[in-house]
Amino acid sequence: MSALPSLRQQPAPEVWFALQTRYRFEKKVAGQLSGKGMEVFLPLRKENRRWSDRSKLVSVPLFPGYAFVRSPQVAGSAAAGLADPRCDGIRELCPNRGGGPAKTN
């Protein structure tokens, strides 16, 4: 038997993308992308909001204007599947300092 490299195709590495969203569209974008089968991270915090007649505990984004999506990296197109015109509220894909998506283990 010879020691040949495995011909099984390795899965594409999972990478996180930061998306800039329209103002107050973070939850809508997260819902639309998770409906497309993407893993979405939208950290929320509870905040007490007061109006003249009542007070209510509401969930607001920890990072207003941003949502995070994990997706397999597609060769040649970091934004593949994210630049869908049917997904309302996405402004742009935010690059990191290295010029590409952030890699996680």
Protein Blocks (a to p, Z undefined) as FASTA:
>chain_A
ZZdddfbdcddddddddddddehilmmmmmmmmmnopacdddddddddddfkbccddddd
fbghiacddddddehiakgoklcfklghiabdcddfkopacddZZ
